[in-house]
Amino acid sequence: MEEQTVRDEQTGESYKLVPEAYWDIAAAIFSILYLVAMLVVFTYLLLAISTGQSFQEDNPNSAVYLLIIYAVIGGGLGGVVNGIRSFIVWHAERKAFGRRYVWKYITLPLLGAILAAIVYALIRSGIVAFGGNFAPNDNFANQALAAFAIGALSGYGSRRVLIWLDGHVKKLFRITTTIGVKVPDLKGKTQAEAEVALKECNLNLGKVSQKVSDDPAEVDKVIGQNPPAGLISSRSTLVDITIATKRIVL
């Protein structure tokens, strides 16, 4: 087979096709046998739980756990389908299966099951906005199908789900630098101007005090601040300022 470059439909990346060696073919055979075995396992679990499902009406938590199990099984099956699709493309069609990717096929069903549980938990908790009612109700069959579908999609699109989760992790756990903000020089600014300058540095205006000044040019302007300008401070620091006032002559 002549070496050629192809584009992966899922990742969008281009790869050079390398003809399969003996160990590549052996890895491909092992991968498909493993995926078929996992397909049997997850299908059996799905049939077992769907025919023997039971939960106590006075214990709604048991229904929740059952729905999570549906999502996990769906995630496992989604991962298996993703792996079989990849196997067909890279081995059966392109004859360029790489033995180093055998770990990808081993982990796909397990990764799909784990991601399905995480995604379903996020949706049920309300952290992620998603159309539909996913709380257990009288129409449990539809709820089970919804949980299974969410799981299957999560498992099949595990790569995109990981990227999606990264975005939510960044939103939920934003890390702000506690040190590293320079306090701006506020002297000579009005109180309004000082507030704007602080907001631009993600700082907040603290206590505003007044002090009499004999210099007309300083009146209604900042003549003092704490912490002083140039000091490296935390984002939560409040900057106190002193505003000059005109001396009242009786």
GROMACS elastic network, one bead per residue, 0.5 to 0.9 nm:
[ bonds ]
;  ai    aj funct       b0    kb
    1     4     6  0.87059   500
    1    17     6  0.89088   500
    1    18     6  0.83474   500
    1    19     6  0.63406   500
    1    95     6  0.87423   500
    2    17     6  0.83977   500
    2    18     6  0.85282   500
    2    19     6  0.81563   500
    3    16     6  0.67023   500
    3    17     6  0.56654   500
    3    18     6  0.62932   500
    3    19     6  0.76589   500
    4    15     6  0.83316   500
    4    16     6  0.56020   500
    4    17     6  0.54965   500
    4    18     6  0.81003   500
    5    14     6  0.64905   500
    5    15     6  0.54259   500
    5    17     6  0.59469   500
    6    13     6  0.84426   500
    6    14     6  0.54928   500
    6    15     6  0.54503   500
    6    16     6  0.64084   500
    6    17     6  0.70543   500
    7    10     6  0.88851   500
    7    11     6  0.83228   500
    7    12     6  0.60873   500
    7    13     6  0.56234   500
    7    15     6  0.62522   500
    7    16     6  0.88738   500
    8    11     6  0.56301   500
    8    12     6  0.51725   500
    8    13     6  0.55279   500
    8    14     6  0.61435   500
    8    15     6  0.73953   500
    9    12     6  0.54354   500
    9    13     6  0.79012   500
   10    13     6  0.82454   500
   10   157     6  0.88807   500
   10   159     6  0.85801   500
   11    14     6  0.86641   500
   11   159     6  0.84079   500
   17    94     6  0.76921   500
   17    95     6  0.83445   500
   17    96     6  0.57005   500
   17    97     6  0.87313   500
   18    21     6  0.88625   500
   18    95     6  0.83440   500
   18    96     6  0.54796   500
   18    97     6  0.80979   500
   18    98     6  0.80542   500
   19    24     6  0.89942   500
   19    94     6  0.87000   500
   19    95     6  0.64455   500
   19    96     6  0.51615   500
   19    97     6  0.79190   500
   19    98     6  0.88592   500
   20    23     6  0.79136   500
   20    24     6  0.54276   500
   20    25     6  0.63241   500
   20    91     6  0.84293   500
   20    95     6  0.62075   500
   20    96     6  0.52005   500
   20    97     6  0.60681   500
   20    98     6  0.69977   500
   20    99     6  0.87298   500
   21    24     6  0.51463   500
   21    25     6  0.64434   500
   21    26     6  0.87868   500
   21    96     6  0.88652   500
   21    97     6  0.88667   500
   21    98     6  0.85989   500
   21    99     6  0.88916   500
   22    25     6  0.53462   500
   22    26     6  0.63644   500
   22    27     6  0.87662   500
   23    27     6  0.60393   500
   23    28     6  0.84802   500
   23    98     6  0.87132   500
   23    99     6  0.65791   500
   24    27     6  0.50750   500
   24    28     6  0.61592   500
   24    29     6  0.87046   500
   24    96     6  0.82010   500
   24    97     6  0.59949   500
   24    98     6  0.54200   500
   24   100     6  0.82198   500
   25    29     6  0.62348   500
   25    30     6  0.86134   500
   25    91     6  0.80430   500
   25    95     6  0.87605   500
   25    96     6  0.89946   500
   25    97     6  0.70875   500
   25    98     6  0.83011   500
   25    99     6  0.76632   500
   26    29     6  0.51754   500
   26    30     6  0.62016   500
   26    31     6  0.85821   500
   26    99     6  0.79528   500
   27    30     6  0.50581   500
   27    31     6  0.60259   500
   27    32     6  0.86995   500
   27    97     6  0.81650   500
   27    98     6  0.78252   500
   27    99     6  0.52136   500
   27   100     6  0.83557   500
   27   101     6  0.84719   500
   27   102     6  0.61796   500
   28    31     6  0.50595   500
   28    32     6  0.62919   500
   28    33     6  0.86313   500
   28    87     6  0.73552   500
   28    91     6  0.69418   500
   28    97     6  0.65032   500
   28    98     6  0.79406   500
   28    99     6  0.70594   500
   28   102     6  0.73386   500
   29    32     6  0.53760   500
   29    33     6  0.62065   500
   29    34     6  0.85602   500
   30    33     6  0.52230   500
   30    34     6  0.60885   500
   30    35     6  0.86148   500
   30   102     6  0.81656   500
   31    34     6  0.51012   500
   31    35     6  0.61282   500
   31    36     6  0.86242   500
   31    83     6  0.85822   500
   31    84     6  0.88789   500
   31    87     6  0.80213   500
   31   102     6  0.62155   500
   31   103     6  0.87290   500
   31   105     6  0.60477   500
   31   106     6  0.70252   500
   32    36     6  0.60797   500
   32    37     6  0.84912   500
   32    83     6  0.82474   500
   32    84     6  0.69251   500
   32    87     6  0.71136   500
   32   105     6  0.82936   500
   33    36     6  0.51676   500
   33    37     6  0.61613   500
   33    38     6  0.86598   500
   34    37     6  0.50602   500
   34    38     6  0.62091   500
   34    39     6  0.85522   500
   34   105     6  0.81681   500
   34   106     6  0.72552   500
   35    38     6  0.50290   500
   35    39     6  0.60412   500
   35    40     6  0.86500   500
   35    80     6  0.58174   500
   35    81     6  0.83903   500
   35    83     6  0.70850   500
   35    84     6  0.69534   500
   35   105     6  0.73417   500
   35   106     6  0.76753   500
   35   109     6  0.79784   500
   36    40     6  0.62949   500
   36    41     6  0.86813   500
   36    80     6  0.78761   500
   36    84     6  0.84040   500
   37    40     6  0.51611   500
   37    41     6  0.62867   500
   37    42     6  0.87981   500
   38    42     6  0.60923   500
   38    43     6  0.83096   500
   38    76     6  0.80793   500
   38    77     6  0.79705   500
   38    80     6  0.69685   500
   38   109     6  0.73185   500
   39    42     6  0.54310   500
   39    43     6  0.59538   500
   39    44     6  0.84215   500
   39    76     6  0.82350   500
   39    77     6  0.63738   500
   39    80     6  0.62845   500
   39    81     6  0.82630   500
   39   109     6  0.87960   500
   40    43     6  0.51606   500
   40    44     6  0.59871   500
   40    45     6  0.85705   500
   41    44     6  0.51959   500
   41    45     6  0.62586   500
   41    46     6  0.87007   500
   42    46     6  0.61117   500
   42    47     6  0.86450   500
   42    73     6  0.59519   500
   42    74     6  0.81329   500
   42    76     6  0.66468   500
   42    77     6  0.62751   500
   43    46     6  0.50302   500
   43    47     6  0.62209   500
   43    48     6  0.84889   500
   43    73     6  0.80630   500
   43    77     6  0.76065   500
   44    47     6  0.51784   500
   44    48     6  0.59877   500
   44    49     6  0.85663   500
   45    49     6  0.60754   500
   45    50     6  0.84341   500
   45    73     6  0.72633   500
   46    49     6  0.53700   500
   46    50     6  0.60218   500
   46    51     6  0.85292   500
   46    69     6  0.89905   500
   46    70     6  0.73345   500
   46    73     6  0.65427   500
   46    74     6  0.82976   500
   47    50     6  0.51827   500
   47    51     6  0.60266   500
   47    52     6  0.82789   500
   48    51     6  0.54964   500
   48    52     6  0.58810   500
   48    53     6  0.78410   500
   49    52     6  0.51695   500
   49    53     6  0.50728   500
   49    54     6  0.86405   500
   49    66     6  0.84150   500
   49    69     6  0.85961   500
   49    70     6  0.81880   500
   50    53     6  0.54900   500
   50    70     6  0.88379   500
   53    66     6  0.78481   500
   54    62     6  0.85142   500
   54    63     6  0.82350   500
   54    66     6  0.85336   500
   55    58     6  0.87266   500
   55    59     6  0.74294   500
   55    60     6  0.78805   500
   55    61     6  0.86935   500
   55    62     6  0.55101   500
   55    63     6  0.58071   500
   55    66     6  0.79626   500
   56    59     6  0.51630   500
   56    60     6  0.70461   500
   56    61     6  0.87406   500
   56    62     6  0.67015   500
   56    63     6  0.77273   500
   57    60     6  0.62483   500
   57    62     6  0.85432   500
   57    63     6  0.83329   500
   58    61     6  0.89754   500
   59    62     6  0.59114   500
   59    63     6  0.76351   500
   60    63     6  0.53434   500
   60    64     6  0.66284   500
   60    65     6  0.89709   500
   60   136     6  0.75643   500
   61    65     6  0.62804   500
   61    66     6  0.86220   500
   62    65     6  0.51327   500
   62    66     6  0.62336   500
   62    67     6  0.87428   500
   63    67     6  0.62558   500
   63    68     6  0.86951   500
   63   136     6  0.64267   500
   63   140     6  0.85669   500
   64    67     6  0.51409   500
   64    68     6  0.63136   500
   64    69     6  0.87233   500
   64   135     6  0.77084   500
   64   136     6  0.66449   500
   65    68     6  0.50711   500
   65    69     6  0.62843   500
   65    70     6  0.87595   500
   66    69     6  0.50618   500
   66    70     6  0.63798   500
   66    71     6  0.87681   500
   66   144     6  0.81192   500
   67    70     6  0.50125   500
   67    71     6  0.63234   500
   67    72     6  0.86999   500
   67   120     6  0.89272   500
   67   136     6  0.80859   500
   67   140     6  0.89971   500
   67   143     6  0.73342   500
   67   144     6  0.56790   500
   67   145     6  0.88822   500
   67   146     6  0.88434   500
   67   147     6  0.59506   500
   67   148     6  0.79133   500
   68    72     6  0.61519   500
   68    73     6  0.86399   500
   68   116     6  0.84317   500
   68   117     6  0.62304   500
   68   120     6  0.70232   500
   68   121     6  0.77876   500
   68   144     6  0.88365   500
   68   147     6  0.69927   500
   68   148     6  0.85631   500
   68   151     6  0.88577   500
   69    73     6  0.61303   500
   69    74     6  0.84325   500
   69   117     6  0.79589   500
   69   147     6  0.85335   500
   69   148     6  0.84851   500
   70    73     6  0.52412   500
   70    74     6  0.60884   500
   70    75     6  0.85614   500
   70   144     6  0.63360   500
   70   145     6  0.79083   500
   70   146     6  0.89050   500
   70   147     6  0.58687   500
   70   149     6  0.87570   500
   70   151     6  0.75105   500
   71    74     6  0.50162   500
   71    75     6  0.60811   500
   71    76     6  0.86691   500
   71   113     6  0.75765   500
   71   116     6  0.56952   500
   71   117     6  0.61349   500
   71   119     6  0.89172   500
   71   120     6  0.68298   500
   71   144     6  0.81043   500
   71   145     6  0.88401   500
   71   146     6  0.83213   500
   71   149     6  0.72641   500
   71   150     6  0.64486   500
   71   152     6  0.72553   500
   72    76     6  0.62532   500
   72    77     6  0.86986   500
   72   112     6  0.77170   500
   72   114     6  0.67321   500
   72   115     6  0.80696   500
   72   116     6  0.54333   500
   72   117     6  0.54686   500
   72   120     6  0.88483   500
   72   147     6  0.85800   500
   72   148     6  0.75750   500
   72   151     6  0.59588   500
   72   152     6  0.82835   500
   72   155     6  0.88402   500
   73    76     6  0.50947   500
   73    77     6  0.62527   500
   73    78     6  0.85125   500
   73   112     6  0.88515   500
   73   113     6  0.63400   500
   73   116     6  0.83728   500
   73   148     6  0.70582   500
   73   151     6  0.71220   500
   73   152     6  0.77991   500
   74    77     6  0.51509   500
   74    78     6  0.59988   500
   74    79     6  0.85619   500
   74   112     6  0.81994   500
   74   113     6  0.71386   500
   74   116     6  0.73986   500
   74   147     6  0.78073   500
   74   149     6  0.64919   500
   74   150     6  0.73983   500
   74   153     6  0.78382   500
   74   154     6  0.82947   500
   74   155     6  0.72599   500
   75    79     6  0.61579   500
   75    80     6  0.86276   500
   75   109     6  0.71699   500
   75   110     6  0.81756   500
   75   111     6  0.80002   500
   75   114     6  0.73244   500
   75   115     6  0.70291   500
   75   117     6  0.78209   500
   75   148     6  0.75975   500
   75   149     6  0.84655   500
   75   150     6  0.77748   500
   75   153     6  0.70009   500
   75   154     6  0.58683   500
   75   156     6  0.72609   500
   75   158     6  0.89027   500
   76    79     6  0.51366   500
   76    80     6  0.62872   500
   76    81     6  0.87681   500
   76   108     6  0.78054   500
   76   110     6  0.60824   500
   76   111     6  0.75291   500
   76   112     6  0.50351   500
   76   114     6  0.81713   500
   76   116     6  0.81041   500
   76   151     6  0.77766   500
   76   152     6  0.71556   500
   76   155     6  0.61280   500
   76   156     6  0.85978   500
   77    81     6  0.61797   500
   77    82     6  0.85328   500
   77   109     6  0.66040   500
   77   112     6  0.77304   500
   77   113     6  0.80060   500
   77   151     6  0.84633   500
   77   152     6  0.62272   500
   77   155     6  0.70599   500
   77   156     6  0.79437   500
   78    81     6  0.51618   500
   78    82     6  0.61594   500
   78    83     6  0.86078   500
   78   108     6  0.87018   500
   78   109     6  0.71943   500
   78   112     6  0.65228   500
   78   113     6  0.83045   500
   78   151     6  0.72731   500
   78   153     6  0.62441   500
   78   154     6  0.70580   500
   78   157     6  0.78450   500
   78   158     6  0.86928   500
   79    82     6  0.50461   500
   79    83     6  0.61713   500
   79    84     6  0.86956   500
   79   105     6  0.87151   500
   79   107     6  0.85268   500
   79   110     6  0.74523   500
   79   111     6  0.72337   500
   79   113     6  0.75886   500
   79   152     6  0.75506   500
   79   153     6  0.88164   500
   79   154     6  0.81897   500
   79   157     6  0.79236   500
   79   158     6  0.74101   500
   80    83     6  0.50554   500
   80    84     6  0.61894   500
   80    85     6  0.85644   500
   80   105     6  0.81877   500
   80   108     6  0.66157   500
   80   109     6  0.52055   500
   80   112     6  0.82913   500
   80   155     6  0.80108   500
   80   156     6  0.76861   500
   81    84     6  0.50987   500
   81    85     6  0.60701   500
   81    86     6  0.85501   500
   81   109     6  0.86224   500
   81   155     6  0.85672   500
   81   156     6  0.66245   500
   82    85     6  0.51583   500
   82    86     6  0.62358   500
   82    87     6  0.86372   500
   82   105     6  0.89661   500
   82   108     6  0.76871   500
   82   109     6  0.86297   500
   82   155     6  0.76818   500
   82   156     6  0.50714   500
   82   157     6  0.76465   500
   82   158     6  0.87768   500
   83    86     6  0.50821   500
   83    87     6  0.60807   500
   83    88     6  0.86741   500
   83   104     6  0.82040   500
   83   105     6  0.57418   500
   83   106     6  0.88060   500
   83   108     6  0.66078   500
   83   109     6  0.80036   500
   83   156     6  0.83972   500
   84    88     6  0.61731   500
   84    89     6  0.86444   500
   84   105     6  0.85874   500
   85    88     6  0.52992   500
   85    89     6  0.63867   500
   85    90     6  0.87819   500
   86    89     6  0.51765   500
   86    90     6  0.60713   500
   86    91     6  0.81852   500
   86   105     6  0.88298   500
   87    90     6  0.53577   500
   87    91     6  0.55200   500
   87    92     6  0.69761   500
   87    93     6  0.88312   500
   87    97     6  0.76773   500
   87   105     6  0.85849   500
   88    91     6  0.55931   500
   88    93     6  0.61991   500
   88    94     6  0.84214   500
   89    92     6  0.60328   500
   89    93     6  0.51159   500
   89    94     6  0.61729   500
   89    95     6  0.82700   500
   89    96     6  0.89114   500
   89    97     6  0.88774   500
   90    93     6  0.60545   500
   90    94     6  0.50480   500
   90    95     6  0.59017   500
   90    96     6  0.54509   500
   90    97     6  0.51644   500
   90    98     6  0.83962   500
   91    94     6  0.56936   500
   91    96     6  0.56967   500
   91    98     6  0.87609   500
   92    95     6  0.58286   500
   92    96     6  0.86328   500
   92    97     6  0.87447   500
   93    96     6  0.83731   500
   94    97     6  0.78256   500
   97   100     6  0.88829   500
   97   101     6  0.79153   500
   98   101     6  0.57316   500
   98   102     6  0.76468   500
   99   102     6  0.55582   500
   99   103     6  0.86607   500
  100   103     6  0.69609   500
  100   104     6  0.84318   500
  101   104     6  0.52188   500
  101   105     6  0.69422   500
  101   106     6  0.89865   500
  102   105     6  0.53081   500
  102   106     6  0.63777   500
  102   107     6  0.88410   500
  103   107     6  0.61402   500
  103   108     6  0.84691   500
  104   107     6  0.53858   500
  104   108     6  0.59947   500
  105   108     6  0.53089   500
  105   109     6  0.77329   500
  106   109     6  0.71332   500
  106   110     6  0.78152   500
  107   110     6  0.52921   500
  107   111     6  0.57371   500
  107   112     6  0.83110   500
  108   111     6  0.51123   500
  108   112     6  0.59368   500
  108   113     6  0.86140   500
  108   155     6  0.76676   500
  108   156     6  0.86688   500
  108   158     6  0.80218   500
  109   112     6  0.50639   500
  109   113     6  0.62674   500
  109   114     6  0.87919   500
  109   155     6  0.71454   500
  109   156     6  0.89670   500
  110   113     6  0.51751   500
  110   114     6  0.63437   500
  110   115     6  0.86479   500
  110   155     6  0.87461   500
  111   114     6  0.51985   500
  111   115     6  0.60563   500
  111   116     6  0.84327   500
  111   155     6  0.71304   500
  111   158     6  0.74059   500
  112   115     6  0.51984   500
  112   116     6  0.59850   500
  112   117     6  0.86849   500
  112   151     6  0.76341   500
  112   152     6  0.78211   500
  112   153     6  0.88527   500
  112   154     6  0.63202   500
  112   156     6  0.69761   500
  112   157     6  0.83257   500
  112   158     6  0.61317   500
  113   116     6  0.51598   500
  113   117     6  0.64319   500
  113   118     6  0.88720   500
  113   151     6  0.72314   500
  113   152     6  0.85794   500
  113   154     6  0.82531   500
  113   155     6  0.64269   500
  114   117     6  0.52817   500
  114   118     6  0.64106   500
  114   119     6  0.87430   500
  114   155     6  0.84286   500
  115   118     6  0.50665   500
  115   119     6  0.60237   500
  115   120     6  0.84343   500
  115   151     6  0.77823   500
  115   154     6  0.63026   500
  115   155     6  0.67245   500
  115   158     6  0.71744   500
  115   161     6  0.75530   500
  115   162     6  0.79997   500
  116   119     6  0.52008   500
  116   120     6  0.59928   500
  116   121     6  0.84201   500
  116   147     6  0.88642   500
  116   148     6  0.88484   500
  116   150     6  0.69523   500
  116   152     6  0.73601   500
  116   153     6  0.81281   500
  116   154     6  0.53271   500
  116   155     6  0.63280   500
  116   158     6  0.88921   500
  117   120     6  0.52700   500
  117   121     6  0.60609   500
  117   122     6  0.86166   500
  117   151     6  0.72116   500
  118   121     6  0.51390   500
  118   122     6  0.61853   500
  118   123     6  0.86922   500
  119   122     6  0.51011   500
  119   123     6  0.62287   500
  119   124     6  0.86448   500
  119   128     6  0.86317   500
  119   150     6  0.78668   500
  119   151     6  0.77639   500
  119   154     6  0.73712   500
  119   161     6  0.84063   500
  119   165     6  0.83581   500
  120   123     6  0.51015   500
  120   124     6  0.60888   500
  120   125     6  0.84706   500
  120   134     6  0.89939   500
  120   147     6  0.70731   500
  120   150     6  0.69853   500
  120   151     6  0.72426   500
  121   124     6  0.51702   500
  121   125     6  0.59824   500
  121   126     6  0.85973   500
  121   127     6  0.88087   500
  122   125     6  0.52263   500
  122   126     6  0.63635   500
  122   127     6  0.54459   500
  122   128     6  0.57888   500
  122   129     6  0.89793   500
  123   126     6  0.52998   500
  123   127     6  0.62469   500
  123   128     6  0.51151   500
  123   129     6  0.68021   500
  123   130     6  0.65405   500
  123   134     6  0.78549   500
  124   127     6  0.77753   500
  124   128     6  0.81542   500
  124   133     6  0.87219   500
  124   134     6  0.62064   500
  124   135     6  0.69765   500
  125   128     6  0.76731   500
  126   129     6  0.63057   500
  126   130     6  0.81635   500
  128   168     6  0.84992   500
  130   133     6  0.86716   500
  131   134     6  0.89147   500
  133   136     6  0.83916   500
  133   143     6  0.81530   500
  134   137     6  0.85874   500
  134   143     6  0.62730   500
  134   146     6  0.75928   500
  134   147     6  0.77924   500
  135   143     6  0.75493   500
  136   139     6  0.77918   500
  136   140     6  0.62572   500
  136   143     6  0.65230   500
  136   144     6  0.87468   500
  137   140     6  0.57858   500
  137   143     6  0.76927   500
  138   141     6  0.86007   500
  139   142     6  0.58195   500
  139   143     6  0.67145   500
  140   144     6  0.60773   500
  140   145     6  0.85769   500
  141   144     6  0.51233   500
  141   145     6  0.62480   500
  141   146     6  0.86376   500
  142   145     6  0.50370   500
  142   146     6  0.61104   500
  142   147     6  0.86117   500
  143   146     6  0.50610   500
  143   147     6  0.61931   500
  143   148     6  0.85739   500
  144   147     6  0.51133   500
  144   148     6  0.61014   500
  144   149     6  0.85269   500
  145   148     6  0.50370   500
  145   149     6  0.60110   500
  145   150     6  0.85615   500
  146   149     6  0.50787   500
  146   150     6  0.61452   500
  146   151     6  0.85238   500
  147   150     6  0.52256   500
  147   151     6  0.61669   500
  147   152     6  0.86161   500
  148   151     6  0.50599   500
  148   152     6  0.60539   500
  148   153     6  0.86142   500
  149   152     6  0.50490   500
  149   153     6  0.61359   500
  149   154     6  0.84549   500
  150   153     6  0.53017   500
  150   154     6  0.61090   500
  150   155     6  0.86400   500
  151   154     6  0.50435   500
  151   155     6  0.61262   500
  151   156     6  0.85662   500
  152   155     6  0.51513   500
  152   156     6  0.60647   500
  152   157     6  0.84692   500
  153   156     6  0.51401   500
  153   157     6  0.59248   500
  153   158     6  0.80890   500
  154   157     6  0.53262   500
  154   158     6  0.55775   500
  154   159     6  0.89162   500
  154   160     6  0.84607   500
  154   161     6  0.62278   500
  155   158     6  0.50748   500
  155   159     6  0.88097   500
  155   161     6  0.83251   500
  156   159     6  0.84110   500
  157   160     6  0.54822   500
  157   161     6  0.60926   500
  157   162     6  0.87169   500
  158   162     6  0.60994   500
  158   163     6  0.87072   500
  159   162     6  0.52978   500
  159   163     6  0.66030   500
  159   164     6  0.87787   500
  160   163     6  0.51122   500
  160   164     6  0.61358   500
  160   165     6  0.85877   500
  161   165     6  0.59999   500
  161   166     6  0.85024   500
  162   165     6  0.50433   500
  162   166     6  0.61726   500
  162   167     6  0.87939   500
  163   166     6  0.50879   500
  163   167     6  0.65832   500
  164   167     6  0.52923   500
  164   168     6  0.66440   500
  164   169     6  0.88463   500
  165   168     6  0.50718   500
  165   169     6  0.60691   500
  165   170     6  0.85908   500
  166   169     6  0.50939   500
  166   170     6  0.62765   500
  166   171     6  0.87388   500
  167   170     6  0.52617   500
  167   171     6  0.64251   500
  167   172     6  0.88106   500
  168   172     6  0.60452   500
  168   173     6  0.83500   500
  169   172     6  0.51599   500
  169   173     6  0.57615   500
  169   174     6  0.79156   500
  170   173     6  0.53649   500
  170   174     6  0.54529   500
  170   175     6  0.81926   500
  171   174     6  0.57257   500
  175   178     6  0.89131   500
  176   179     6  0.89283   500
  176   235     6  0.81066   500
  177   180     6  0.66899   500
  177   181     6  0.83705   500
  177   234     6  0.74210   500
  177   235     6  0.73868   500
  178   181     6  0.82793   500
  178   233     6  0.77096   500
  178   235     6  0.61137   500
  178   236     6  0.78445   500
  179   232     6  0.66439   500
  179   233     6  0.55090   500
  179   235     6  0.71893   500
  180   232     6  0.55130   500
  180   233     6  0.61155   500
  180   234     6  0.66267   500
  180   235     6  0.81664   500
  181   201     6  0.69583   500
  181   202     6  0.81405   500
  181   203     6  0.83882   500
  181   230     6  0.89337   500
  181   231     6  0.80108   500
  181   232     6  0.52815   500
  181   233     6  0.52136   500
  181   234     6  0.61229   500
  181   235     6  0.64865   500
  182   201     6  0.75722   500
  182   229     6  0.75033   500
  182   230     6  0.53506   500
  182   231     6  0.56177   500
  182   233     6  0.62038   500
  182   234     6  0.87103   500
  183   186     6  0.87699   500
  183   198     6  0.77895   500
  183   201     6  0.75610   500
  183   203     6  0.80347   500
  183   227     6  0.73133   500
  183   228     6  0.69966   500
  183   229     6  0.50365   500
  183   230     6  0.51057   500
  183   231     6  0.54895   500
  183   232     6  0.64267   500
  183   233     6  0.66982   500
  183   239     6  0.82307   500
  184   194     6  0.89409   500
  184   197     6  0.70716   500
  184   198     6  0.70654   500
  184   201     6  0.77397   500
  184   228     6  0.82266   500
  184   229     6  0.51525   500
  184   230     6  0.61934   500
  184   231     6  0.83795   500
  185   188     6  0.87070   500
  185   189     6  0.89017   500
  185   194     6  0.87696   500
  185   197     6  0.87166   500
  185   225     6  0.83832   500
  185   228     6  0.74983   500
  185   230     6  0.71087   500
  186   189     6  0.56777   500
  186   190     6  0.84124   500
  186   191     6  0.89135   500
  186   193     6  0.82388   500
  186   194     6  0.56786   500
  186   197     6  0.76494   500
  186   198     6  0.85998   500
  186   221     6  0.89612   500
  186   222     6  0.63532   500
  186   223     6  0.81004   500
  186   224     6  0.79424   500
  186   225     6  0.72003   500
  186   228     6  0.89390   500
  186   229     6  0.73471   500
  186   241     6  0.81570   500
  187   190     6  0.85233   500
  187   194     6  0.84355   500
  187   221     6  0.71418   500
  187   223     6  0.52569   500
  187   224     6  0.64326   500
  187   225     6  0.75986   500
  187   229     6  0.88218   500
  187   241     6  0.88804   500
  188   217     6  0.88248   500
  188   218     6  0.69598   500
  188   220     6  0.88767   500
  188   221     6  0.52186   500
  188   222     6  0.52380   500
  188   223     6  0.65258   500
  189   192     6  0.79150   500
  189   193     6  0.56368   500
  189   194     6  0.58197   500
  189   220     6  0.83995   500
  189   221     6  0.52159   500
  189   222     6  0.54864   500
  189   223     6  0.85081   500
  190   193     6  0.51080   500
  190   194     6  0.60646   500
  190   195     6  0.86718   500
  190   220     6  0.61888   500
  190   222     6  0.61410   500
  190   243     6  0.79694   500
  191   194     6  0.50159   500
  191   195     6  0.62829   500
  191   196     6  0.88151   500
  191   208     6  0.85213   500
  191   220     6  0.77711   500
  191   221     6  0.69160   500
  191   222     6  0.69548   500
  191   241     6  0.83354   500
  191   243     6  0.75303   500
  192   195     6  0.52091   500
  192   196     6  0.64768   500
  192   197     6  0.88118   500
  193   196     6  0.51980   500
  193   197     6  0.62692   500
  193   198     6  0.87073   500
  194   197     6  0.51203   500
  194   198     6  0.62130   500
  194   199     6  0.87020   500
  194   205     6  0.79645   500
  194   222     6  0.79214   500
  194   241     6  0.86495   500
  195   198     6  0.51558   500
  195   199     6  0.62186   500
  195   200     6  0.87196   500
  195   203     6  0.87453   500
  195   204     6  0.72714   500
  195   205     6  0.60553   500
  196   199     6  0.51964   500
  196   200     6  0.63388   500
  196   201     6  0.89341   500
  197   200     6  0.52762   500
  197   201     6  0.67727   500
  197   202     6  0.89739   500
  197   203     6  0.85581   500
  198   201     6  0.52165   500
  198   202     6  0.62794   500
  198   204     6  0.58866   500
  198   205     6  0.68663   500
  198   239     6  0.81134   500
  199   203     6  0.53867   500
  199   204     6  0.63533   500
  199   205     6  0.84078   500
  200   203     6  0.74909   500
  201   204     6  0.87235   500
  201   235     6  0.80088   500
  202   235     6  0.59114   500
  202   236     6  0.79963   500
  203   234     6  0.81782   500
  203   235     6  0.55231   500
  203   236     6  0.63572   500
  203   237     6  0.62301   500
  203   238     6  0.65747   500
  203   239     6  0.73942   500
  204   235     6  0.82481   500
  204   236     6  0.72395   500
  204   237     6  0.67190   500
  204   238     6  0.50287   500
  204   239     6  0.62927   500
  204   240     6  0.89841   500
  205   208     6  0.80452   500
  205   237     6  0.86367   500
  205   238     6  0.54579   500
  205   239     6  0.51304   500
  205   240     6  0.63246   500
  205   241     6  0.78479   500
  206   237     6  0.83777   500
  206   241     6  0.72833   500
  207   238     6  0.79600   500
  207   239     6  0.73536   500
  207   241     6  0.64577   500
  207   242     6  0.83783   500
  208   240     6  0.59514   500
  208   241     6  0.51740   500
  208   242     6  0.58447   500
  208   243     6  0.71457   500
  209   240     6  0.79504   500
  209   241     6  0.64555   500
  209   243     6  0.61885   500
  209   244     6  0.87629   500
  210   241     6  0.85037   500
  210   242     6  0.53324   500
  210   244     6  0.58078   500
  210   245     6  0.64520   500
  211   223     6  0.85097   500
  211   242     6  0.66371   500
  211   243     6  0.62011   500
  211   244     6  0.50306   500
  211   245     6  0.58682   500
  211   246     6  0.86362   500
  212   219     6  0.83610   500
  212   243     6  0.84873   500
  212   244     6  0.56066   500
  212   246     6  0.58345   500
  212   247     6  0.56239   500
  212   248     6  0.87970   500
  213   216     6  0.74635   500
  213   218     6  0.69386   500
  213   219     6  0.68598   500
  213   244     6  0.56155   500
  213   245     6  0.58696   500
  213   246     6  0.59326   500
  213   247     6  0.63914   500
  214   217     6  0.88668   500
  214   218     6  0.81770   500
  214   219     6  0.84090   500
  214   244     6  0.89815   500
  214   245     6  0.85487   500
  214   246     6  0.68284   500
  214   247     6  0.64799   500
  215   218     6  0.55591   500
  215   219     6  0.70140   500
  215   244     6  0.88325   500
  215   246     6  0.81458   500
  216   219     6  0.54329   500
  216   245     6  0.88382   500
  216   246     6  0.71642   500
  217   220     6  0.86045   500
  217   221     6  0.81586   500
  218   221     6  0.53439   500
  218   222     6  0.74708   500
  218   223     6  0.70641   500
  218   243     6  0.83771   500
  218   244     6  0.59043   500
  218   245     6  0.78514   500
  218   246     6  0.86817   500
  219   222     6  0.83820   500
  219   223     6  0.89619   500
  219   243     6  0.74874   500
  219   245     6  0.50343   500
  219   246     6  0.58513   500
  220   243     6  0.57843   500
  220   244     6  0.52654   500
  220   245     6  0.58479   500
  220   246     6  0.80955   500
  221   242     6  0.82453   500
  221   243     6  0.53643   500
  221   244     6  0.56870   500
  221   245     6  0.82211   500
  222   225     6  0.75106   500
  222   241     6  0.64693   500
  222   242     6  0.55821   500
  222   244     6  0.63744   500
  223   241     6  0.76666   500
  223   242     6  0.57673   500
  223   243     6  0.59170   500
  223   244     6  0.61996   500
  224   228     6  0.80457   500
  224   240     6  0.83599   500
  224   241     6  0.56581   500
  224   243     6  0.72796   500
  224   244     6  0.87729   500
  225   228     6  0.55809   500
  225   229     6  0.76169   500
  225   239     6  0.68061   500
  225   240     6  0.55237   500
  225   242     6  0.61215   500
  226   229     6  0.80441   500
  226   238     6  0.85514   500
  226   239     6  0.56392   500
  226   240     6  0.51260   500
  226   241     6  0.64645   500
  226   242     6  0.88146   500
  227   230     6  0.86586   500
  227   231     6  0.67843   500
  227   233     6  0.82473   500
  227   237     6  0.87121   500
  227   238     6  0.84112   500
  227   239     6  0.60508   500
  227   240     6  0.72231   500
  227   241     6  0.89360   500
  228   231     6  0.61086   500
  228   239     6  0.85497   500
  229   232     6  0.88468   500
  230   233     6  0.89246   500
  233   236     6  0.83496   500
  233   237     6  0.66334   500
  234   237     6  0.54354   500
  235   238     6  0.85185   500
  245   248     6  0.89548   500
